[in-house]
């Protein structure tokens, strides 16, 4: 690998690992979301140039934060925003030791009164303020915390790019005009914000677990960040079973991460994964957390999804999977989340439990409603059920349609392989 390639790889890795922290810090410093993103982007652009000349710094995140903060300081000075913001922006960032989310050090003041010195968690709660529509909360957090582009977020929401761009602009304007504070709310206000925060963390993890676009199937840094924030939130709200249920769900999914791709980076389906490669410690922790949450007698959608994940994680082999139980759990989940994606997951489980034709009947209902017309997993699910039923010609047609819609390179390779198998057979 050439020196240029190494620097580009280092900048790309820093973007995955550090974008959220840089942007979150700048938002708290400046109070300006657009300025924070602009300065963060400028810092990464400068990194490409300076790191080629000076070498990759020992702590890329600290370098990026300092560079972005200095850029913000220059902008604030030129625009004469105010002495207070200038003083805050001028405070140097601490540059020793690894980042610790539970470290009480507050680099930009006396904290927000919540007892949580973590800019990224503050960012999540700010994005999830009840004054914002739920779609805007999730989209804004994916943009600022995960660094997703507007087209990527639009694909995740199955809406046009222009619609998503307008949604993001309106959300930022609402935060500014309404004076929404950048902080974790006090304990008595946490419950009213919990649903939105959990939804954001779940979508953040999902984008890392199955990237909507790009070459790799996963973005491990996003998964790790979602789990870290979920742990932090569970420490703040240990008596909320849905908070604990979400953490259990993320751990149970993450336990299978290393087995989801082969040495070439290609997708490996759940039934073909090497179960000895699953992280047993994460599975044990996840199931223990789930058991504790369920004992509180207040079930919810994240606990139910964690129960589905536990069925998979604790089955010794793929053949031992209790698909009937999973189908029943998805039926229960529909009461809480009556979405077409949940119904599609139930169709898979019913097809595995009762036979392909039963699952295909449920898929046909979803196709008739047209809510998932641009969602590649709808034709992919139909194709898999047809393949299992021996209807290979029809399966090939559905795999071809799924391939047209898929954006992720690893998923596209998998679908192309399945398509070729059906055609050759």
C-alpha positions as CSV (number, residue, x, y, z in Angstrom):
1,X,0.0,0.0,0.0
2,X,1.4,3.4,-1.0
3,X,1.8,6.3,1.5
4,X,-1.2,8.0,-0.1
5,X,-3.4,5.0,0.3
6,X,-2.3,4.6,3.9
7,X,-3.3,8.2,4.7
8,X,-6.6,7.9,2.9
9,X,-7.3,4.7,4.8
10,X,-6.4,6.4,8.1
11,X,-8.7,9.3,7.3
12,X,-11.5,6.9,6.4
13,X,-11.0,5.0,9.7
14,X,-10.9,8.3,11.6
15,X,-14.2,9.3,10.0
16,X,-15.9,6.1,11.1
17,X,-14.5,6.3,14.6
18,X,-14.3,10.0,15.4
19,X,-16.9,11.9,13.4
20,X,-19.5,11.7,16.1
21,X,-17.3,13.0,18.9
22,X,-15.9,15.8,16.8
23,X,-19.4,17.0,15.7
24,X,-20.9,16.5,19.1
25,X,-18.2,18.6,20.8
26,X,-18.5,21.4,18.2
27,X,-22.3,21.5,18.6
28,X,-21.9,22.0,22.3
29,X,-19.2,24.6,21.8
30,X,-20.9,26.7,19.1
31,X,-24.6,25.9,19.4
32,X,-24.7,25.8,15.6
33,X,-25.3,22.5,14.0
34,X,-24.5,23.5,10.5
35,X,-21.3,25.2,11.5
36,X,-20.3,22.1,13.5
37,X,-20.8,19.8,10.5
38,X,-19.0,22.3,8.2
39,X,-16.0,22.6,10.4
40,X,-15.8,18.9,11.0
41,X,-15.9,18.2,7.3
42,X,-13.2,20.8,6.8
43,X,-11.0,19.1,9.4
44,X,-11.2,15.8,7.7
45,X,-10.4,17.5,4.3
46,X,-7.3,19.1,5.9
47,X,-6.3,15.7,7.4
48,X,-5.9,14.3,3.9
49,X,-3.4,17.0,3.0
50,X,-1.5,17.4,6.2
51,X,-1.2,13.8,7.2
52,X,0.4,13.1,3.8
53,X,3.0,15.7,4.7
54,X,3.4,15.3,8.5
55,X,2.3,11.7,9.0
56,X,-0.8,10.3,10.8
57,X,-0.9,11.7,14.4
58,X,-0.9,9.4,17.3
59,X,-4.4,10.4,18.3
60,X,-6.3,11.3,15.2
61,X,-9.4,12.2,17.1
62,X,-7.7,14.9,19.2
63,X,-6.1,16.3,16.0
64,X,-9.4,16.5,14.2
65,X,-11.2,18.0,17.2
66,X,-8.5,20.7,17.6
67,X,-8.5,21.5,13.9
68,X,-12.2,21.7,13.7
69,X,-12.5,23.8,16.9
70,X,-9.9,26.2,15.5
71,X,-11.8,26.5,12.3
72,X,-15.0,27.2,14.3
73,X,-13.1,29.8,16.3
74,X,-12.1,31.6,13.1
75,X,-15.6,31.6,11.8
76,X,-17.0,32.9,15.1
77,X,-14.4,35.7,15.2
78,X,-15.2,36.8,11.7
79,X,-18.9,36.8,12.4
80,X,-18.6,38.4,15.9
81,X,-21.0,35.9,17.4
82,X,-20.1,36.8,21.0
83,X,-17.5,36.7,23.7
84,X,-18.9,33.8,25.5
85,X,-18.8,31.4,22.5
86,X,-15.3,32.6,21.8
87,X,-14.1,31.8,25.3
88,X,-15.7,28.4,25.1
89,X,-14.2,27.6,21.8
90,X,-10.7,28.7,22.9
91,X,-10.5,26.2,25.8
92,X,-8.1,23.5,24.6
93,X,-9.3,19.9,24.4
94,X,-7.6,17.4,26.8
95,X,-5.2,15.2,24.8
96,X,-3.9,12.5,27.2
97,X,-5.2,9.0,27.8
98,X,-8.0,7.0,26.2
99,X,-11.5,8.4,26.1
100,X,-13.6,7.3,29.1
101,X,-17.4,8.0,28.9
102,X,-17.6,7.9,32.7
103,X,-14.8,10.3,33.3
104,X,-16.3,13.3,35.1
105,X,-13.9,15.7,33.3
106,X,-15.9,18.3,31.4
107,X,-13.7,20.0,28.8
108,X,-16.0,23.0,28.1
109,X,-17.5,24.0,31.5
110,X,-19.3,22.7,34.5
111,X,-21.4,20.1,32.7
112,X,-25.1,20.2,32.0
113,X,-26.4,19.3,35.5
114,X,-27.3,15.7,34.5
115,X,-24.2,14.1,35.9
116,X,-23.4,12.7,32.4
117,X,-20.2,14.1,30.9
118,X,-20.7,12.7,27.4
119,X,-21.2,14.9,24.4
120,X,-22.5,12.1,22.2
121,X,-25.2,11.1,24.7
122,X,-26.1,14.8,25.1
123,X,-26.4,14.9,21.3
124,X,-28.8,12.0,21.2
125,X,-31.1,13.5,23.8
126,X,-31.0,16.9,22.0
127,X,-32.0,15.3,18.8
128,X,-34.7,13.3,20.5
129,X,-36.4,16.3,22.1
130,X,-40.2,15.8,22.1
131,X,-40.6,19.1,20.2
132,X,-39.3,17.4,17.1
133,X,-41.2,14.8,15.0
134,X,-40.0,11.3,15.6
135,X,-38.7,11.0,12.0
136,X,-36.7,14.2,12.4
137,X,-35.2,13.0,15.6
138,X,-33.9,9.8,14.1
139,X,-32.7,11.4,10.9
140,X,-30.9,14.2,12.6
141,X,-29.1,11.8,14.9
142,X,-28.0,9.5,12.1
143,X,-26.7,12.6,10.3
144,X,-24.8,14.1,13.2
145,X,-23.9,11.1,15.3
146,X,-23.3,8.4,12.6
147,X,-22.1,10.7,9.8
148,X,-24.5,9.3,7.3
149,X,-25.1,11.3,4.2
150,X,-28.5,12.6,3.3
151,X,-29.0,10.0,0.5
152,X,-28.1,7.2,2.9
153,X,-30.6,8.4,5.5
154,X,-33.2,8.8,2.8
155,X,-32.7,5.2,1.7
156,X,-33.0,4.0,5.3
157,X,-36.4,5.8,5.6
158,X,-37.5,4.8,2.1
159,X,-38.1,8.5,1.1
160,X,-36.8,10.8,-1.6
161,X,-33.5,12.5,-1.0
162,X,-35.1,16.0,-1.3
163,X,-37.7,15.1,1.3
164,X,-35.0,14.0,3.8
165,X,-32.9,17.1,3.1
166,X,-35.9,19.3,4.0
167,X,-36.6,17.3,7.1
168,X,-33.0,17.8,8.3
169,X,-33.1,21.5,7.7
170,X,-36.4,21.9,9.5
171,X,-35.2,19.9,12.5
172,X,-32.0,22.0,12.9
173,X,-34.1,25.2,12.5
174,X,-36.5,24.0,15.2
175,X,-33.7,23.3,17.7
176,X,-32.2,26.8,17.1
177,X,-35.5,28.7,17.2
178,X,-37.0,26.8,20.1
179,X,-33.8,27.1,22.1
180,X,-33.7,23.4,22.8
181,X,-30.9,22.8,25.4
182,X,-27.9,20.6,24.5
183,X,-28.0,18.3,27.6
184,X,-29.2,15.0,29.1
185,X,-32.4,16.0,30.8
186,X,-32.8,15.6,34.6
187,X,-34.1,12.3,35.9
188,X,-37.7,13.2,36.1
189,X,-37.8,14.1,32.4
190,X,-35.9,11.0,31.2
191,X,-39.0,8.8,30.7
192,X,-40.7,11.1,28.2
193,X,-37.6,11.1,26.0
194,X,-36.8,7.4,26.3
195,X,-38.7,6.1,23.3
196,X,-37.0,8.4,20.9
197,X,-33.6,7.8,22.3
198,X,-34.0,4.0,22.1
199,X,-35.2,4.3,18.5
200,X,-32.2,6.3,17.5
201,X,-29.7,4.0,19.2
202,X,-31.3,1.0,17.5
203,X,-31.1,2.5,14.1
204,X,-27.6,3.6,14.7
205,X,-26.7,0.0,15.5
206,X,-28.6,-1.3,12.5
207,X,-26.7,1.0,10.2
208,X,-23.5,-0.4,11.6
209,X,-24.7,-4.0,11.5
210,X,-26.0,-3.9,7.9
211,X,-24.7,-0.8,6.2
212,X,-27.1,0.8,3.8
213,X,-24.4,1.4,1.2
214,X,-20.6,0.9,0.7
215,X,-18.3,-1.9,0.2
216,X,-18.4,-3.6,3.6
217,X,-21.4,-5.3,5.1
218,X,-20.8,-3.8,8.5
219,X,-19.5,-0.6,10.1
220,X,-18.2,-2.0,13.4
221,X,-17.5,1.5,14.9
222,X,-21.2,2.4,14.7
223,X,-22.2,-0.9,16.4
224,X,-19.7,-0.3,19.2
225,X,-20.9,3.3,19.6
226,X,-24.5,2.3,19.9
227,X,-23.7,-0.4,22.5
228,X,-21.6,2.1,24.4
229,X,-24.4,4.7,24.5
230,X,-26.9,2.0,25.4
231,X,-24.8,0.9,28.3
232,X,-24.5,4.5,29.5
233,X,-28.2,4.9,29.2
234,X,-28.9,1.7,31.1
235,X,-26.7,2.9,33.9
236,X,-28.8,6.1,34.1
237,X,-32.1,4.1,33.9
238,X,-31.5,0.6,35.3
239,X,-35.2,0.2,36.3
240,X,-36.5,0.7,32.8
241,X,-36.9,-2.7,31.2
242,X,-37.0,-1.4,27.6
243,X,-33.7,0.3,28.1
244,X,-32.1,-2.9,29.4
245,X,-34.0,-4.8,26.7
246,X,-32.4,-2.7,24.0
247,X,-28.9,-3.3,25.4
248,X,-29.6,-7.0,25.5
249,X,-30.8,-6.9,21.9
250,X,-27.7,-5.1,20.6
251,X,-25.4,-7.5,22.5
252,X,-27.1,-10.6,21.1
253,X,-26.9,-9.3,17.6
254,X,-23.3,-8.1,18.0
255,X,-22.3,-11.5,19.3
256,X,-22.7,-12.9,15.7
257,X,-20.7,-10.1,14.1
258,X,-17.5,-12.0,13.3
259,X,-19.3,-14.9,11.7
260,X,-21.5,-12.8,9.4
261,X,-18.8,-12.4,6.7
262,X,-16.1,-14.8,5.4
263,X,-12.5,-14.1,4.7
264,X,-13.3,-12.3,1.5
265,X,-15.8,-10.1,3.2
266,X,-18.8,-11.8,1.7
267,X,-22.1,-12.3,3.6
268,X,-22.7,-15.5,5.4
269,X,-26.3,-16.3,6.2
270,X,-27.4,-17.1,9.7
271,X,-28.0,-20.8,9.1
272,X,-24.5,-21.1,7.5
273,X,-22.5,-19.2,10.2
274,X,-19.9,-20.9,12.3
275,X,-21.5,-20.8,15.7
276,X,-18.3,-21.5,17.5
277,X,-17.2,-18.0,16.2
278,X,-20.1,-16.3,18.1
279,X,-19.1,-14.3,21.1
280,X,-20.4,-16.4,24.0
281,X,-19.7,-13.7,26.6
282,X,-21.9,-11.3,24.8
283,X,-24.6,-13.9,24.4
284,X,-24.5,-14.7,28.1
285,X,-24.6,-11.1,29.1
286,X,-27.4,-10.4,26.6
287,X,-29.6,-13.3,27.8
288,X,-29.0,-12.4,31.5
289,X,-30.0,-8.8,30.8
290,X,-33.1,-9.9,28.9
291,X,-34.1,-12.3,31.7
292,X,-33.8,-9.4,34.2
293,X,-35.9,-7.1,32.1
294,X,-38.6,-9.6,31.5
295,X,-38.9,-10.3,35.2
296,X,-40.2,-6.8,35.7
297,X,-43.4,-7.8,33.9
298,X,-43.5,-4.8,31.5
299,X,-42.8,-6.2,28.0
300,X,-42.1,-4.0,25.1
301,X,-40.8,-4.1,21.5
302,X,-37.1,-4.2,22.4
303,X,-37.5,-7.0,24.9
304,X,-39.5,-9.0,22.3
305,X,-36.8,-8.4,19.6
306,X,-34.2,-9.4,22.1
307,X,-36.2,-12.6,22.8
308,X,-36.1,-13.3,19.0
309,X,-32.3,-12.8,19.0
310,X,-31.9,-15.0,22.0
311,X,-33.8,-17.8,20.2
312,X,-31.2,-17.7,17.4
313,X,-28.2,-17.1,19.7
314,X,-29.0,-20.1,22.0
315,X,-29.9,-22.6,19.3
316,X,-27.0,-25.1,19.1
317,X,-27.5,-25.5,15.4
318,X,-29.6,-23.9,12.7
319,X,-31.8,-26.9,12.6
320,X,-32.5,-26.5,16.3
321,X,-34.0,-23.0,15.9
322,X,-37.5,-22.7,17.2
323,X,-39.1,-20.9,14.3
324,X,-42.6,-21.4,15.6
325,X,-41.6,-19.5,18.7
326,X,-40.0,-16.8,16.7
327,X,-43.1,-16.4,14.5
328,X,-45.2,-16.0,17.6
329,X,-42.8,-13.4,19.0
330,X,-43.0,-11.4,15.7
331,X,-46.8,-11.7,15.9
332,X,-46.6,-10.1,19.4
333,X,-44.2,-7.5,18.1
334,X,-46.7,-6.4,15.5
335,X,-49.0,-5.2,18.4
336,X,-46.3,-2.7,19.4
337,X,-44.7,-2.0,16.0
338,X,-47.3,-2.5,13.2
339,X,-44.7,-1.9,10.5
340,X,-44.3,-3.7,7.1
341,X,-40.7,-4.6,8.1
342,X,-41.9,-6.4,11.2
343,X,-44.5,-8.2,9.0
344,X,-41.8,-9.2,6.6
345,X,-39.7,-10.7,9.4
346,X,-42.7,-12.6,10.5
347,X,-43.2,-13.9,7.0
348,X,-39.7,-15.3,7.1
349,X,-40.3,-17.0,10.4
350,X,-43.7,-18.4,9.3
351,X,-42.1,-19.7,6.1
352,X,-39.4,-21.5,8.1
353,X,-41.9,-22.9,10.6
354,X,-44.8,-23.8,8.3
355,X,-43.3,-24.1,4.9
356,X,-42.4,-21.7,2.1
357,X,-45.9,-21.4,0.7
358,X,-47.2,-20.0,4.0
359,X,-44.5,-17.4,4.1
360,X,-45.0,-16.5,0.5
361,X,-48.7,-15.8,1.1
362,X,-47.6,-13.2,3.7
363,X,-45.0,-11.7,1.4
364,X,-47.7,-11.4,-1.3
365,X,-49.8,-9.3,1.0
366,X,-46.9,-6.9,1.6
367,X,-46.2,-6.7,-2.2
368,X,-49.9,-5.8,-2.8
369,X,-49.7,-3.0,-0.4
370,X,-46.6,-1.5,-2.0
371,X,-45.2,0.0,1.2
372,X,-41.8,-1.7,0.7
373,X,-41.6,-1.3,-3.1
374,X,-38.0,0.1,-2.9
375,X,-36.8,-2.2,-0.1
376,X,-34.5,-4.8,-1.5
377,X,-35.2,-7.3,1.3
378,X,-38.8,-7.8,0.2
379,X,-37.9,-9.4,-3.2
380,X,-34.9,-11.1,-1.5
381,X,-37.2,-12.7,1.1
382,X,-39.6,-13.8,-1.7
383,X,-36.6,-15.2,-3.6
384,X,-35.3,-17.2,-0.6
385,X,-38.7,-18.7,0.2
386,X,-39.2,-19.6,-3.5
387,X,-35.7,-21.2,-3.6
388,X,-36.5,-23.3,-0.5
389,X,-39.8,-24.4,-2.2
390,X,-37.9,-25.5,-5.3
391,X,-39.4,-22.8,-7.5
392,X,-36.0,-21.8,-8.9
393,X,-37.1,-19.9,-12.0
394,X,-39.3,-17.6,-10.0
395,X,-36.6,-17.3,-7.3
396,X,-34.1,-16.1,-10.0
397,X,-36.5,-13.4,-11.0
398,X,-36.9,-12.2,-7.5
399,X,-33.1,-12.3,-6.8
400,X,-32.6,-10.2,-9.9
401,X,-35.1,-7.6,-8.6
402,X,-33.4,-7.6,-5.2
403,X,-30.0,-7.1,-6.9
404,X,-31.3,-4.1,-8.7
405,X,-32.4,-2.4,-5.4
406,X,-29.5,-3.4,-3.1
407,X,-26.9,-0.7,-2.4
408,X,-24.4,-2.5,-0.3
409,X,-21.6,-4.3,-2.2
410,X,-21.4,-7.3,0.1
411,X,-25.2,-7.9,-0.1
412,X,-25.0,-7.4,-3.9
413,X,-22.3,-10.1,-4.2
414,X,-24.4,-12.5,-2.1
415,X,-27.6,-11.9,-4.2
416,X,-25.6,-12.3,-7.4
417,X,-24.3,-15.6,-6.1
418,X,-27.8,-16.8,-5.3
419,X,-29.1,-15.6,-8.6
420,X,-26.4,-17.6,-10.5
421,X,-27.1,-20.7,-8.4
422,X,-30.8,-20.6,-9.3
423,X,-30.2,-20.0,-13.0
424,X,-27.6,-22.8,-13.3
425,X,-29.9,-25.2,-11.5
